[in-house]
């Protein structure tokens, strides 16, 4: 399946922003499907990941360690969303600067820009799902987006799992599970996770 990584990244960024804008003020400290992190930490991790994925393009490191995200907000949720929007816009600008490149340096090795944007979309989308599920928002990962994320997931999840110790072990799901549930399970998430089960 041929995927337009730039379009996919735009959609994933919009998904992440919509979820972050919808976080209730009292939910920032809530538990998430990533059991060691709160909603605040998932937000920071997602933001820093987008910066890390383009740091070899921009020459600028992320504003913190993506694997040790801060469990605090500098201000209220509205400002958190605005700060995220600025980060995502800068990341997209960096990708656009290499749109036609056949080989772009990334933390996972060189790849075409279209593939790099698809990897960035995977990261943004699964963390949007994490936050939506943790905060009770009816904003699921769609089947259409999940289908287009299957290729970047297959290319990178095991690499990240093996080399960085991130992404938990794949979770078993029923044979009849949809694409979104299968994708989430492959990234180590329980698609049936709910806050009350944390």
C-alpha positions as CSV (number, residue, x, y, z in Angstrom):
1,X,0.0,0.0,0.0
2,X,1.4,3.3,-1.1
3,X,1.1,5.9,1.7
4,X,1.6,9.7,1.5
5,X,3.6,10.2,4.7
6,X,3.3,13.9,4.6
7,X,-0.5,13.8,4.5
8,X,-0.5,11.0,7.1
9,X,1.7,13.1,9.4
10,X,-0.6,16.1,9.0
11,X,-3.6,14.0,10.0
12,X,-1.7,12.5,13.0
13,X,-0.7,15.9,14.2
14,X,-4.3,17.1,14.0
15,X,-5.4,14.0,15.9
16,X,-2.8,14.6,18.7
17,X,-3.7,18.3,18.9
18,X,-7.5,17.6,19.1
19,X,-6.9,15.2,21.9
20,X,-4.6,17.5,23.9
21,X,-7.1,20.4,23.5
22,X,-9.7,18.1,25.0
23,X,-7.9,17.1,28.1
24,X,-10.0,18.1,31.2
25,X,-7.9,20.2,33.6
26,X,-8.2,17.6,36.3
27,X,-7.0,14.8,34.1
28,X,-3.4,15.8,33.4
29,X,-2.1,13.6,36.2
30,X,-4.2,10.6,35.2
31,X,-2.7,7.2,34.6
32,X,-2.3,6.1,31.0
33,X,-1.9,2.9,28.9
34,X,1.8,3.6,29.3
35,X,1.7,2.5,32.9
36,X,4.8,4.4,34.1
37,X,3.6,7.7,32.7
38,X,0.9,10.3,33.4
39,X,-1.0,12.2,30.7
40,X,1.4,15.1,31.3
41,X,4.3,12.8,30.6
42,X,2.8,11.3,27.5
43,X,2.2,14.9,26.2
44,X,5.8,15.8,26.8
45,X,7.1,12.5,25.4
46,X,5.1,13.0,22.2
47,X,6.3,16.5,21.8
48,X,9.9,15.6,22.4
49,X,9.7,12.6,20.0
50,X,8.6,14.9,17.2
51,X,11.6,17.1,17.8
52,X,14.0,14.1,18.1
53,X,12.8,12.7,14.8
54,X,13.9,15.8,12.9
55,X,17.0,16.7,15.1
56,X,19.4,15.5,12.4
57,X,17.6,17.7,9.9
58,X,17.4,20.8,12.0
59,X,20.7,20.3,13.9
60,X,18.7,21.0,17.1
61,X,18.3,18.4,19.9
62,X,14.9,18.0,21.5
63,X,14.1,20.2,24.5
64,X,14.5,17.3,26.9
65,X,14.9,13.6,27.1
66,X,11.9,11.9,25.4
67,X,12.4,8.8,27.5
68,X,12.4,10.8,30.8
69,X,9.5,13.2,30.2
70,X,8.7,15.8,32.8
71,X,5.6,15.2,35.0
72,X,4.5,18.8,35.1
73,X,3.0,21.5,32.9
74,X,4.5,25.0,32.8
75,X,1.0,26.5,32.7
76,X,-2.5,25.5,32.0
77,X,-3.8,23.0,29.4
78,X,-4.6,25.7,26.8
79,X,-1.0,26.8,26.9
80,X,0.1,23.2,26.7
81,X,-1.9,22.7,23.5
82,X,-0.4,26.0,22.0
83,X,3.1,24.9,22.9
84,X,2.5,21.5,21.3
85,X,1.1,23.2,18.2
86,X,4.3,25.2,17.8
87,X,6.4,22.1,18.1
88,X,4.4,20.2,15.6
89,X,4.5,23.1,13.1
90,X,8.3,23.3,13.4
91,X,8.7,19.6,12.9
92,X,6.5,19.7,9.8
93,X,8.5,22.6,8.5
94,X,11.7,20.5,8.9
95,X,10.2,17.6,7.1
96,X,9.0,19.9,4.3
97,X,12.6,21.2,3.9
98,X,13.6,17.6,2.8
99,X,10.4,16.6,1.1
100,X,12.1,15.3,-2.1
101,X,15.1,13.7,-0.4
102,X,15.6,10.0,-1.1
103,X,17.7,9.7,2.1
104,X,17.1,11.7,5.3
105,X,19.1,11.1,8.5
106,X,16.9,9.9,11.4
107,X,17.5,8.4,14.8
108,X,16.6,5.0,13.2
109,X,18.9,5.4,10.3
110,X,18.6,7.1,6.9
111,X,15.3,6.8,5.1
112,X,13.3,8.6,2.4
113,X,11.5,11.7,3.7
114,X,8.1,10.1,2.9
115,X,9.0,7.2,5.2
116,X,10.3,9.4,7.9
117,X,7.1,11.4,8.0
118,X,5.1,8.1,8.3
119,X,7.2,7.1,11.3
120,X,6.6,10.5,12.9
121,X,2.9,10.0,12.2
122,X,2.9,6.6,14.0
123,X,4.4,8.1,17.1
124,X,1.9,11.0,17.2
125,X,-1.1,8.8,16.5
126,X,-0.4,6.2,19.2
127,X,0.3,8.8,21.8
128,X,-2.9,10.7,20.8
129,X,-4.7,7.4,21.5
130,X,-3.0,7.0,24.8
131,X,-4.1,10.4,26.0
132,X,-7.7,10.1,24.6
133,X,-8.2,6.7,26.3
134,X,-6.7,8.0,29.6
135,X,-8.9,11.0,29.7
136,X,-12.2,9.4,28.5
137,X,-12.3,11.2,25.1
138,X,-14.3,9.5,22.3
139,X,-11.5,10.1,19.8
140,X,-10.3,6.6,18.7
141,X,-7.6,5.8,16.3
142,X,-9.5,5.2,13.1
143,X,-9.2,2.1,11.0
144,X,-8.1,4.2,8.0
145,X,-5.3,5.8,9.8
146,X,-4.3,2.5,11.4
147,X,-4.1,0.8,8.0
148,X,-1.7,3.5,6.7
149,X,0.4,3.2,9.9
150,X,1.0,-0.5,9.5
151,X,4.0,-0.1,7.2
152,X,5.9,2.4,9.4
153,X,5.0,0.2,12.5
154,X,6.5,-2.8,10.8
155,X,9.6,-0.9,9.9
156,X,10.3,0.6,13.3
157,X,8.5,-0.8,16.3
158,X,10.8,-3.9,16.7
159,X,13.8,-1.7,16.1
160,X,12.9,0.7,18.9
161,X,11.8,-2.1,21.1
162,X,15.1,-3.9,20.7
163,X,17.5,-1.0,20.7
164,X,15.8,1.5,23.1
165,X,13.8,-0.8,25.3
166,X,10.6,1.1,24.4
167,X,7.3,-0.3,23.3
168,X,6.2,-3.1,25.5
169,X,5.8,-6.7,24.2
170,X,3.1,-7.1,21.7
171,X,-0.3,-7.9,23.2
172,X,-2.5,-10.7,22.0
173,X,-5.8,-9.7,20.4
174,X,-8.7,-11.8,19.0
175,X,-8.3,-12.9,15.4
176,X,-11.3,-10.8,14.4
177,X,-9.8,-7.6,15.9
178,X,-9.8,-4.5,13.7
179,X,-6.8,-2.8,12.2
180,X,-6.6,-0.2,15.0
181,X,-6.7,-2.8,17.7
182,X,-4.0,-4.9,16.0
183,X,-1.8,-1.9,15.5
184,X,-2.1,-0.8,19.1
185,X,-1.5,-4.3,20.3
186,X,1.7,-4.6,18.1
187,X,3.0,-1.4,19.8
188,X,2.5,-3.1,23.3
189,X,-0.8,-1.5,24.1
190,X,-3.9,-3.2,25.3
191,X,-6.7,-1.9,23.0
192,X,-9.2,-2.6,25.8
193,X,-7.4,-0.6,28.4
194,X,-9.6,1.8,30.4
195,X,-8.6,4.2,33.3
196,X,-10.5,2.0,35.8
197,X,-8.3,-1.0,34.8
198,X,-5.1,0.9,35.6
